[in-house]
Amino acid sequence: MNEQIPIRRLVPGDCVTISEAFAEQGWDKPSGQFQNYLAEQTEGKREVFVAEIDREFAGYVTLLWLSKYPPFLEKNIPEVCDLNVLIKFRNRGTGSALLEVAERIASKQTTTIGIGVGLTDDYGDAQRLYVNRGYIPDGRGVSQNGTPLEYGDKVTVDDDLNLYFIKTLTRP
């Protein structure tokens, strides 16, 4: 799917491989998560793409056709979810290549795609990547667990605190 970085759909044998690769860098991503993704891909609810570099797992992205973020769901905007690239494969175009495939697949059915990103410095590379690829804030401010926050709300800063972005796609 990408001439520089091979990208393909998730297959059953990937679930353990992906989980183990993230465990090696200290991240908890259980194989059951990827088995659930595979089931949702089979049901047509989610697309899951895997990148490899030198025949080694490098990263993945999922495209959720019915977002759990209410403003996207109301407008039938599919959401790029759970984009992750192994640390050793970052800054090589892997994340951009994965997004390119997800955007191309989404563009066959819609002209808008969405994505949420965390607010801590752990997400700094992702924040810059999305902006550089043409994503803009959806204008609803910060959300936690998909619920837009209001002035004065008290929150815990964690992976569930997000800013959502949208991008206009060109139809093929």
C-alpha positions as CSV (number, residue, x, y, z in Angstrom):
1,M,0.0,0.0,0.0
2,N,3.0,2.3,0.5
3,E,6.1,1.8,-1.7
4,Q,8.5,2.9,1.0
5,I,6.9,1.2,4.0
6,P,4.8,-1.9,3.4
7,I,1.3,-1.6,5.0
8,R,-1.3,-4.3,5.1
9,R,-4.5,-5.3,6.9
10,L,-4.2,-6.9,10.4
11,V,-4.2,-10.7,10.3
12,P,-4.7,-13.2,13.2
13,G,-1.0,-13.9,13.6
14,D,-0.3,-10.2,14.3
15,C,-2.1,-10.0,17.6
16,V,0.6,-11.6,19.7
17,T,3.5,-10.1,17.7
18,I,2.2,-6.6,18.2
19,S,1.6,-7.1,21.9
20,E,5.1,-8.5,22.4
21,A,6.7,-5.7,20.4
22,F,5.1,-3.0,22.6
23,A,5.9,-5.0,25.8
24,E,9.5,-4.8,24.8
25,Q,9.4,-1.0,25.0
26,G,7.5,-1.1,28.3
27,W,3.9,-0.4,26.9
28,D,1.0,-2.5,27.9
29,K,-1.0,-3.5,24.8
30,P,-2.5,-6.9,25.4
31,S,-3.0,-9.3,22.5
32,G,-6.7,-9.3,23.4
33,Q,-7.0,-5.7,22.3
34,F,-5.8,-6.7,18.8
35,Q,-8.1,-9.7,18.7
36,N,-11.0,-7.3,19.4
37,Y,-9.7,-5.1,16.6
38,L,-9.5,-8.1,14.3
39,A,-13.1,-9.1,15.2
40,E,-14.3,-5.5,14.5
41,Q,-12.4,-5.5,11.2
42,T,-14.2,-8.8,10.2
43,E,-17.5,-7.2,11.1
44,G,-16.8,-4.1,9.0
45,K,-16.8,-1.8,12.0
46,R,-13.1,-0.9,11.9
47,E,-10.2,-1.1,9.5
48,V,-6.8,-2.0,11.0
49,F,-3.5,-1.4,9.1
50,V,-0.1,-2.7,10.1
51,A,3.3,-1.2,9.0
52,E,6.4,-3.3,8.7
53,I,10.0,-2.1,8.2
54,D,12.6,-4.7,7.2
55,R,9.9,-7.4,7.7
56,E,9.5,-6.3,11.4
57,F,6.4,-4.9,12.9
58,A,6.7,-1.1,13.1
59,G,3.3,0.3,13.9
60,Y,-0.4,0.2,13.3
61,V,-3.5,2.4,12.9
62,T,-7.2,1.8,13.1
63,L,-10.1,3.5,11.4
64,L,-13.3,3.4,13.3
65,W,-16.3,3.8,10.9
66,L,-18.7,4.9,13.7
67,S,-16.8,7.1,16.2
68,K,-17.5,7.0,19.9
69,Y,-16.9,10.8,20.0
70,P,-20.5,12.2,19.8
71,P,-19.8,15.1,17.4
72,F,-18.1,12.8,14.9
73,L,-20.8,10.1,15.3
74,E,-23.6,12.7,14.7
75,K,-22.0,13.7,11.4
76,N,-20.9,10.2,10.3
77,I,-17.2,11.2,10.5
78,P,-15.0,8.1,10.7
79,E,-12.2,8.4,13.3
80,V,-8.6,7.4,13.1
81,C,-8.1,5.7,16.4
82,D,-5.1,4.3,18.1
83,L,-2.2,5.2,15.9
84,N,1.0,3.8,17.4
85,V,4.5,3.4,16.1
86,L,7.2,1.7,17.9
87,I,9.8,4.2,19.3
88,K,12.6,2.6,17.3
89,F,10.6,3.2,14.0
90,R,9.6,6.8,14.6
91,N,10.8,9.7,12.5
92,R,11.0,7.4,9.4
93,G,7.6,8.3,7.9
94,T,5.8,5.3,9.5
95,G,3.0,7.3,11.2
96,S,2.4,9.4,8.1
97,A,2.3,6.3,5.9
98,L,-0.3,4.7,8.2
99,L,-2.4,7.9,8.2
100,E,-2.1,8.1,4.4
101,V,-3.6,4.6,4.0
102,A,-6.4,5.3,6.5
103,E,-7.3,8.6,4.8
104,R,-7.3,7.0,1.4
105,I,-9.7,4.2,2.6
106,A,-12.0,6.7,4.3
107,S,-12.1,9.0,1.3
108,K,-13.9,6.3,-0.6
109,Q,-16.9,6.8,1.6
110,T,-16.6,10.4,3.0
111,T,-15.0,13.8,2.6
112,T,-14.2,14.3,6.3
113,I,-12.1,12.3,8.7
114,G,-11.5,12.9,12.4
115,I,-8.8,12.1,15.0
116,G,-8.3,12.7,18.7
117,V,-5.0,13.4,20.3
118,G,-3.8,13.5,23.9
119,L,-2.6,16.7,25.5
120,T,0.5,15.7,27.3
121,D,4.0,15.9,25.9
122,D,3.9,12.2,25.2
123,Y,1.7,13.2,22.3
124,G,3.8,16.0,21.0
125,D,5.0,14.1,17.9
126,A,1.5,13.0,17.1
127,Q,0.1,16.6,17.5
128,R,2.7,17.9,15.1
129,L,2.1,15.1,12.6
130,Y,-1.6,15.7,12.5
131,V,-1.2,19.5,11.9
132,N,1.4,18.9,9.3
133,R,-1.0,16.5,7.5
134,G,-3.7,19.1,7.4
135,Y,-5.8,18.3,10.4
136,I,-7.4,21.2,12.2
137,P,-9.2,21.4,15.6
138,D,-12.9,20.6,15.4
139,G,-13.7,23.7,17.4
140,R,-15.3,21.9,20.4
141,G,-12.3,22.3,22.8
142,V,-11.0,19.6,25.1
143,S,-12.9,16.4,25.8
144,Q,-12.5,13.6,28.3
145,N,-13.6,10.2,27.4
146,G,-15.3,11.7,24.3
147,T,-17.3,14.2,26.3
148,P,-16.6,17.9,25.6
149,L,-15.6,19.8,28.7
150,E,-17.1,23.0,30.0
151,Y,-15.4,26.0,31.6
152,G,-14.7,25.1,35.3
153,D,-14.7,21.3,34.9
154,K,-12.1,19.6,36.9
155,V,-10.3,16.7,35.1
156,T,-7.5,14.2,35.5
157,V,-4.8,14.7,32.9
158,D,-4.4,11.3,31.3
159,D,-4.7,9.5,28.0
160,D,-8.5,10.1,27.9
161,L,-8.1,13.9,27.8
162,N,-8.1,14.8,24.1
163,L,-8.4,17.5,21.5
164,Y,-10.2,16.3,18.4
165,F,-9.2,17.3,14.9
166,I,-10.8,17.0,11.4
167,K,-9.5,16.9,7.9
168,T,-11.2,17.4,4.6
169,L,-10.4,14.5,2.2
170,T,-10.3,14.5,-1.6
171,R,-12.6,11.8,-3.0
172,P,-10.9,9.4,-5.4
